[in-house]
Amino acid sequence: MVYRRTHQVVKRLAARRSAILAAAREAAAEGGMAAVQIAPVAVRANVAAGTVYRYFPSKADLISELIAEVSRDELAAIRRAADAAPGPSSALAAAVTTVAVHTLSQRRLAWGILAEPVDVDVSASRLASRREIAGEIAARIEAAVRAGHLPAQDTALAATALLGALHEALVGPLAPDNLEDPAKMRDAVQTVTLLALRAVGVMDARARGLVVQQTLLPTAKALVGA
């Protein structure tokens, strides 16, 4: 007779997998990707190390799935914020602001997802993550271009440039060290969002209005401690 997993078994297995990923995420947020090791993650998740290997056959698999999960969460947040905006330009501003806020709210995790050196190959997962986020920003730029709010441009290239600028400015080696302060974090979000909007062709006065609009939204205010 073929064994079929019951609904409760499926739920339990999914919950255990989620607990392992949550433990890996906590470890990365606290200590970077170097802290994502099978045994310590197992302890955090309250499971045996062998259980972790059942779900993730190697450390590379665990970190790759962690990167994918964090990216899915960020992409969902970007889409929620942009979809709730009243128009294409506001949607673009919302998307950029969300990227900035998510990056600054957990800088160590963001750096781990993006570029922190690790001793296993997770390049495919990192590349897929960047492509998804850049693709969403490109779609928002394209919508604003179609609406006549922005000049015609290579939207894919523009989105890639914006995403690179945001990451370099907020978590790259040249990023300021004092962005944990809520006021400085808020200023940084406003600065990079304004820079991004100007870069794709939003007129300065309009860009400033959009930035103010975004940083007054409840989600952004909560995340930057406004």
Phi and psi in degrees as a GROMACS rama.xvg file:
@    title "Ramachandran Plot"
@    xaxis  label "Phi"
@    yaxis  label "Psi"
@TYPE xy
-74.9933  129.01  VAL-2
-77.4145  130.352  TYR-3
-120.055  129.958  ARG-4
-68.5167  133.542  ARG-5
-75.6435  165.789  THR-6
-58.8481  -40.516  HIS-7
-65.852  -38.0274  GLN-8
-65.6009  -44.021  VAL-9
-60.39  -43.0835  VAL-10
-62.5557  -42.4847  LYS-11
-65.5455  -41.5599  ARG-12
-64.6861  -41.5174  LEU-13
-65.5826  -39.1597  ALA-14
-65.7519  -38.6658  ALA-15
-66.9911  -41.5747  ARG-16
-62.3074  -42.7125  ARG-17
-63.5075  -38.1541  SER-18
-65.5388  -38.1826  ALA-19
-65.6955  -44.261  ILE-20
-66.129  -37.8713  LEU-21
-63.6957  -39.3471  ALA-22
-65.7231  -41.0976  ALA-23
-64.586  -38.139  ALA-24
-65.3823  -43.8085  ARG-25
-61.5026  -42.2909  GLU-26
-63.2357  -43.2978  ALA-27
-66.916  -37.8592  ALA-28
-66.1711  -32.1755  ALA-29
-86.758  -42.0229  GLU-30
-127.404  9.80691  GLY-31
79.5015  179.481  GLY-32
-65.0773  -23.5874  MET-33
-62.0911  -23.8331  ALA-34
-83.2533  -8.6972  ALA-35
-86.6173  88.4038  VAL-36
-121.901  148.664  GLN-37
-57.9312  -51.2804  ILE-38
-63.1049  -50.4912  ALA-39
-62.3663  -36.964  PRO-40
-63.9194  -40.2169  VAL-41
-60.6419  -42.0243  ALA-42
-62.2516  -44.9545  VAL-43
-61.2561  -38.2771  ARG-44
-84.6449  -3.69971  ALA-45
61.3806  42.023  ASN-46
-133.67  169.145  VAL-47
-77.4536  154.12  ALA-48
-58.974  -36.3204  ALA-49
-62.3231  -31.1311  GLY-50
-66.8094  -40.5737  THR-51
-59.2654  -43.8725  VAL-52
-65.9771  -26.4457  TYR-53
-66.2933  -34.593  ARG-54
-88.493  -35.0653  TYR-55
-133.315  100.374  PHE-56
-59.2402  -19.9383  PRO-57
-147.948  166.508  SER-58
-62.8174  -34.9488  LYS-59
-61.1357  -40.3183  ALA-60
-64.5022  -41.8477  ASP-61
-64.1723  -48.5181  LEU-62
-67.1254  -38.8208  ILE-63
-61.6399  -42.3009  SER-64
-70.7272  -33.5955  GLU-65
-61.375  -46.5291  LEU-66
-58.9195  -44.8554  ILE-67
-63.0806  -41.2384  ALA-68
-67.0508  -45.3904  GLU-69
-61.3749  -40.2437  VAL-70
-66.9388  -39.3047  SER-71
-62.1029  -41.2129  ARG-72
-63.7443  -43.5108  ASP-73
-66.0853  -42.5502  GLU-74
-62.1767  -41.529  LEU-75
-62.954  -40.396  ALA-76
-65.7544  -40.4262  ALA-77
-60.7677  -46.1412  ILE-78
-66.0448  -40.0546  ARG-79
-61.3003  -46.1216  ARG-80
-65.4132  -45.1902  ALA-81
-68.1419  -40.8693  ALA-82
-66.5574  -26.1315  ASP-83
-83.3106  -8.66415  ALA-84
-74.6069  152.432  ALA-85
-76.0596  -14.1237  PRO-86
-161.771  173.33  GLY-87
-59.7065  -41.4609  PRO-88
-67.4156  -41.2283  SER-89
-65.2171  -35.9924  SER-90
-64.6567  -41.2463  ALA-91
-63.5557  -45.7794  LEU-92
-60.2753  -39.6156  ALA-93
-64.9174  -40.5458  ALA-94
-63.3924  -45.982  ALA-95
-65.5316  -44.27  VAL-96
-60.3185  -40.7421  THR-97
-64.6219  -42.2073  THR-98
-59.3903  -46.0295  VAL-99
-63.4349  -45.1942  ALA-100
-65.4457  -44.214  VAL-101
-63.4121  -39.0637  HIS-102
-64.6559  -44.9595  THR-103
-75.6546  -28.0405  LEU-104
-69.9083  -25.13  SER-105
-143.404  75.3226  GLN-106
-64.7565  -39.0475  ARG-107
-66.0468  -42.2651  ARG-108
-64.9711  -41.7167  LEU-109
-61.671  -42.7607  ALA-110
-65.5078  -38.3276  TRP-111
-63.0199  -40.3225  GLY-112
-67.0561  -38.6941  ILE-113
-81.996  -53.5975  LEU-114
-152.566  -1.29945  ALA-115
-60.0656  131.334  GLU-116
-59.8653  135.011  PRO-117
-131.556  159.653  VAL-118
-91.3913  13.116  ASP-119
-132.353  161.394  VAL-120
-86.4476  110.528  ASP-121
-123.445  21.8921  VAL-122
-61.9467  -36.9467  SER-123
-64.3427  -42.5427  ALA-124
-66.847  -40.7363  SER-125
-63.5664  -42.76  ARG-126
-65.3028  -42.3631  LEU-127
-61.9828  -39.3706  ALA-128
-60.7302  -49.0445  SER-129
-64.7438  -38.9538  ARG-130
-63.0501  -40.7397  ARG-131
-65.464  -46.0484  GLU-132
-66.7286  -44.7609  ILE-133
-62.3114  -38.0143  ALA-134
-63.302  -38.1942  GLY-135
-68.2377  -41.9289  GLU-136
-64.8288  -40.3268  ILE-137
-60.0575  -39.8851  ALA-138
-63.8673  -36.6969  ALA-139
-72.2257  -36.7358  ARG-140
-64.8021  -44.7439  ILE-141
-59.2803  -42.0135  GLU-142
-62.6749  -39.4205  ALA-143
-69.7706  -34.9977  ALA-144
-65.0487  -46.1482  VAL-145
-61.8746  -32.9306  ARG-146
-79.0677  -3.96946  ALA-147
81.7274  12.9013  GLY-148
-85.9108  -20.6892  HIS-149
-132.437  154.025  LEU-150
-70.5755  156.909  PRO-151
-59.9294  141.575  ALA-152
-165.147  167.416  GLN-153
-76.9538  97.641  ASP-154
-67.4115  -34.6097  THR-155
-65.4325  -44.0236  ALA-156
-66.8645  -41.1222  LEU-157
-61.8859  -43.5834  ALA-158
-64.2215  -41.4804  ALA-159
-62.9641  -42.5583  THR-160
-64.5898  -42.2729  ALA-161
-63.6927  -45.7506  LEU-162
-63.3039  -42.1732  LEU-163
-61.8288  -41.4718  GLY-164
-64.4118  -42.9194  ALA-165
-60.2752  -49.2337  LEU-166
-65.767  -43.1232  HIS-167
-63.3507  -40.2428  GLU-168
-73.1366  -30.6067  ALA-169
-102.054  -29.7536  LEU-170
-135.725  -2.87506  VAL-171
-71.3213  176.876  GLY-172
-57.9174  -27.0418  PRO-173
-93.2841  0.470087  LEU-174
-66.145  146.641  ALA-175
-60.4253  154.899  PRO-176
-91.6997  -12.5992  ASP-177
-106.711  29.3846  ASN-178
-84.8969  6.74637  LEU-179
-75.0705  -23.2862  GLU-180
-66.3587  126.501  ASP-181
-55.5608  -40.6889  PRO-182
-66.2053  -42.6918  ALA-183
-68.5529  -34.6542  LYS-184
-63.8912  -44.4761  MET-185
-62.1997  -43.9687  ARG-186
-62.2621  -39.2304  ASP-187
-65.6581  -42.3255  ALA-188
-60.7776  -45.3039  VAL-189
-63.9566  -41.5666  GLN-190
-64.0694  -48.6793  THR-191
-71.2381  -32.4369  VAL-192
-67.8899  -42.8136  THR-193
-62.1734  -43.6329  LEU-194
-58.4148  -45.2183  LEU-195
-63.8415  -44.377  ALA-196
-65.7641  -42.2938  LEU-197
-62.3093  -38.4486  ARG-198
-62.9532  -34.1477  ALA-199
-92.7235  -0.83815  VAL-200
113.258  10.8331  GLY-201
-75.3127  130.395  VAL-202
-60.766  148.305  MET-203
-57.0125  -47.9586  ASP-204
-62.1406  -42.6056  ALA-205
-65.4391  -41.5655  ARG-206
-60.6847  -43.7965  ALA-207
-62.3383  -40.3676  ARG-208
-63.341  -40.8678  GLY-209
-66.2068  -38.9713  LEU-210
-64.3468  -45.2419  VAL-211
-61.3056  -42.7785  VAL-212
-58.2081  -44.8516  GLN-213
-68.1734  -42.2584  GLN-214
-76.6813  -6.63183  THR-215
-93.3867  -6.5308  LEU-216
-68.7179  145.97  LEU-217
-56.2191  -41.0248  PRO-218
-63.7687  -46.8779  THR-219
-65.0457  -42.4091  ALA-220
-60.9728  -41.548  LYS-221
-65.6872  -41.7537  ALA-222
-72.9839  -31.1064  LEU-223
-100.987  7.30214  VAL-224
72.1946  29.6224  GLY-225
